[in-house]
């Protein structure tokens, strides 16, 4: 059985122009061309088109797709590989959707309770963001001047300053979570640009050198309360942030 190019375009939702282009570059030639000049496709051609569309969904270029299809590998094996990649992408998007859902739920709950003052307070917006008493004492002992500088900066902040800072922190953590669930490496320029903003925000309170910034990064992981709050946004976010900060410290602060 054969289908005309119009039939294939209708079934696959691929334009006739695209199908003709695939023929011209040798990616999907028709089974035969009728006396009227129309292209006709058989079942094997439809299966090949399905594979092309699957790989296009995975952002493969036409040359890469042709190389895969012309390599004579087992079609079932190729489809299984496509399926695994699609499932991985589904999981990535599900994780990202849960992150966004969590933020929406928190904002809606605040609106329903008419309790913006509670949400805007740092201890409530990002509970546990500050180190625990034990960890705070470790920081004080290790970097006494920096600790005093930070305390003075916090004391001079107005309620509006605190609210704005906490919103910035939360928004930035969500951006880091988006990078993480997208599989963006911590040394990617986009991630490092965000880390640069993070470092500049830290410098509003104290100016850490490479060793101190690495110590702060490790605190995000080692302090149970801080780690729990980062991981509420996305699992393993604290570790991702730490690793990105270590890259920044070695590249920019050493």
Secondary structure as the mmCIF struct_conf table of DSSP 4:
data_model
#
loop_
_struct_conf.conf_type_id
_struct_conf.id
_struct_conf.beg_label_comp_id
_struct_conf.beg_label_asym_id
_struct_conf.beg_label_seq_id
_struct_conf.end_label_comp_id
_struct_conf.end_label_asym_id
_struct_conf.end_label_seq_id
STRN STRN1 UNK A 2 UNK A 4
HELX_RH_AL_P HELX_RH_AL_P1 UNK A 5 UNK A 12
HELX_RH_AL_P HELX_RH_AL_P2 UNK A 16 UNK A 24
TURN_TY1_P TURN_TY1_P1 UNK A 25 UNK A 26
BEND BEND1 UNK A 27 UNK A 28
BEND BEND2 UNK A 31 UNK A 31
STRN STRN2 UNK A 32 UNK A 33
TURN_TY1_P TURN_TY1_P2 UNK A 35 UNK A 36
BEND BEND3 UNK A 37 UNK A 37
STRN STRN3 UNK A 39 UNK A 42
HELX_RH_AL_P HELX_RH_AL_P3 UNK A 43 UNK A 57
TURN_TY1_P TURN_TY1_P3 UNK A 58 UNK A 59
HELX_RH_AL_P HELX_RH_AL_P4 UNK A 62 UNK A 69
TURN_TY1_P TURN_TY1_P4 UNK A 70 UNK A 72
HELX_RH_AL_P HELX_RH_AL_P5 UNK A 75 UNK A 113
TURN_TY1_P TURN_TY1_P5 UNK A 114 UNK A 114
HELX_RH_AL_P HELX_RH_AL_P6 UNK A 116 UNK A 120
BEND BEND4 UNK A 121 UNK A 121
HELX_RH_AL_P HELX_RH_AL_P7 UNK A 122 UNK A 125
TURN_TY1_P TURN_TY1_P6 UNK A 126 UNK A 128
BEND BEND5 UNK A 130 UNK A 130
HELX_LH_PP_P HELX_LH_PP_P1 UNK A 131 UNK A 132
HELX_RH_AL_P HELX_RH_AL_P8 UNK A 133 UNK A 142
HELX_RH_AL_P HELX_RH_AL_P9 UNK A 144 UNK A 155
TURN_TY1_P TURN_TY1_P7 UNK A 156 UNK A 156
HELX_RH_AL_P HELX_RH_AL_P10 UNK A 159 UNK A 181
TURN_TY1_P TURN_TY1_P8 UNK A 182 UNK A 183
TURN_TY1_P TURN_TY1_P9 UNK A 186 UNK A 187
BEND BEND6 UNK A 188 UNK A 188
HELX_RH_AL_P HELX_RH_AL_P11 UNK A 189 UNK A 202
TURN_TY1_P TURN_TY1_P10 UNK A 203 UNK A 205
HELX_RH_AL_P HELX_RH_AL_P12 UNK A 210 UNK A 222
BEND BEND7 UNK A 223 UNK A 223
HELX_RH_AL_P HELX_RH_AL_P13 UNK A 224 UNK A 233
BEND BEND8 UNK A 234 UNK A 234
TURN_TY1_P TURN_TY1_P11 UNK A 235 UNK A 236
HELX_RH_AL_P HELX_RH_AL_P14 UNK A 237 UNK A 248
HELX_RH_PI_P HELX_RH_PI_P1 UNK A 249 UNK A 253
#
